[in-house]
Amino acid sequence: MSLMFVFFGLYFLYDGFIGYPKKNEQFRSHASYFEDLETRKAAHLEGGGMLTAWEEQTSDEYEAAEEKWKAHATSMGWAEEPPEKLYSPGEQFFFGALCIAVGLAVLGTMFINRGRSIRADEQGFYTDKGDRILFESAFRIDKRKWDNKGLAYVYHRDSEDKEKRAVIDDLKYDGADKILTRLLDNFEGELVERVSNEPSKTAKADSAPESDTSGNS
């Protein structure tokens, strides 16, 4: 992910520094071959002239200008079809910097979490922050996000009987499912496993689905 964001960031910066200025140069160069014709056209229309009459009178001049442009484009190594508009490099600089920042943030997060791990023993498990949670202190486990996101929330009480929440993240830590299994084998409390897809009979049509809880012993 880090490489992907950095790649796109550099691509945006390339367009901002090189790609867009080249396109804008081609656009302005093409427009310069028709500048005199466009000025005369504006004067013709302001004077009450008809557009169809102007096009009939100057069709040869437009064709000649187009041929000169094509010859110039070929000599410069450009495509004969000019860019459709002027481009704004500022947008590319913004998105380029944003993508690179996100990429570096992802890379930094990876290095920060590189030395972290979660593990379990016979009596409890250790979070990635080093906190030890005894199996017997857990009173609720929320598994509703486990199947889709690999997240299980463990609600427990610390030594001062304060309620806290710990996370078992199977997406981030390989083998987290084994720790969750060991926890469940030693768990007596409330297990929240799924969200019902069936709306309540008394709920409104646009209300959120209700959660089902089941006890585990």
N, C-alpha and C positions, 0 to 999 in steps of 0.2 A: 504493500500500500504506500509505503514511504517513497519507494522508487517511482511508482505510478504518479503520485502527486508532484514530485520533483520534476519528472519528465514533462508533464503537462505545463508546469510552471515555466520551465525553460522554453517550451514551445510557444507559450504566450509571449514571453520576453523576446524571443526571436522575431515574432510578428511585430512586436512593438518597436524594436530597434532596427529591424532589417526588412521584414516582409511587407508591412504596411507602408513604410516610406517608399519602397520600390513601386508598389501599386499606385500610390498617390502621384509619383513622378510620371508614370505612364498615363494616368488619367489626365494630368495637367498638360502633358505633351500632346495628347490626342486633342484636347480641347483647344490648344493653341492653333491648330490647323484650321479650325472652323470659327475662330474668334471674330475675324472680320465679317464672315458671312452672317454670324449670329447678331452682330451689331447692326448690320444693314437690315436684317430681317426685323429686328425690333423697331427700327425707324420706319420701315415699310408698313408694319402693322399699326403703329401709332399714327401714321398719316392716313389711315383708313383703307389701306390696301388689303386685298384678300389673300388668305394663306395659300389657297390653291393656285392663285396666279403667281405668287412668290415661288412656290415649289416648281412650277413649270418653267419659270424664267431662270432659275438657278440650279436646276438638276445637274447640268453638266459641271458647274463649278463645285458642287458637293461631291460628285464622283471624282473630280480631279484632286480635291483636297483629301479624299479618302485614299486614293492611290498613293499620294505623297506620304500620308501617314503610314500606310502599309510598308512602303519602301524604307521609311525611317525605322519602323518597328523591327523589320527584318535585320537591318544593319546593327541594331542595338541588341538583337537576340531576344526580342519580346514577342509575345503572341500578337497576332493581327487584331484580335478582339480585345479592346481595351477594358479595364475594370469598369464596373457599372457606376461606381460612386467613389467619393473620397472616404477614406477610413480614418478612424480616430485611434491613434496609438495609445492614448491614455488608458482606455479600457483594458488593453492588453497588459499594460504595466500593473494595473490593479489586480487583475485575475492571476497574472504571473506571480506577483508577490504573495497573494493569498494562497495559491497552491503550494508554493515552496514552503511557506510558513506552516501549513497543515502537514506537509510531508516531513518537515523537521520535527514537528511536535509528535507525530506518530513514531518517528525514529527515537526521539528522546524518551517517550513512554516505554518503548521496547527495552531500552537500556536500563531504565529505572526498574522495570519489572523483571529484568533478566535474572537477578539473584534471588528473587522471591520464590517461595514454594508453599504448598499446604501439605500437611501430613497428619497422620492419625496414629494413635497407639491403642492400648486396650481400654483406656478409660475416657479418652476424649480426642479432640483434634486441634491442630494449630492453624490459625488463619495465616494469610500472607503477610500480616503485620506482626506475627509472632505471638499473638494472643492465644492462650490455651483455653479451650471450651470443653468442659466436662460433658459427657453424654447425658448425665443425669440432670444437668442444669437446663437442658433444652426443653421447652414446653410447647413450642409450635414450630412446624416446618411448612413453609410455603413453596410448593413445587409447581405452581401454575405456569411458570416460565421455563421449566426444565426441558420439556420436549422441544420447544422452538428456539430457545436462546441459551440453554444449558446453565440456567441460573436457579439456585435454590437459596431461600432466605431462612436462616435459623434464628429463631427468637429464643433467648436464654436469659438467665439471671446470673449476675456476677457475684463476687464474694460479699458485696454489700447489699445483695438482693435487689439490685437495680436491673430493670429490663433493658436488654441490648439486642442488636441484630447483627448477625454475621452472614457473609455471603460465601457460598460454595460455587465457584465459577468453572464449569467444565469446558467452556470455550477457551479460557485463558490457561488453565492448568490441566495437563494431560493426567488422567487417573483420578480426577475429582469425583467421578462416578463411583469409584470404589470407596472413597471416604463417605460419600452420601449413603451408600449401601450399609457400611459398618455403623453409621449413625442410626439409620432406621432399624437395624437389628437390635440396637440398644435403646430404642426410643419408646417412651410411653407419654403420649400427649396428643395434641391436636395436629392433624395432618391435612393441609389444604392442597388438594391435588389438581383440581380442574375447575374451569368456568363453564357453567351450563349454557348450552346454545339455545335452550328453550326459554322464551320470555315468560315472566310471571303472568298469571291470569289477570291480576289486578294492575299490572304495570301498563304504562302507556306504550304505544307502538315504538316511540323513539327513545325509550329508556334504555339504560345500560344493562347487560346481562348480569344475572345474579351469580354469586360465587357459591359453590357447594363445598362444604367441609365435612370431613369424616374423621372419626377417632381411630387411632392406631394403638394397639396394645401388643 
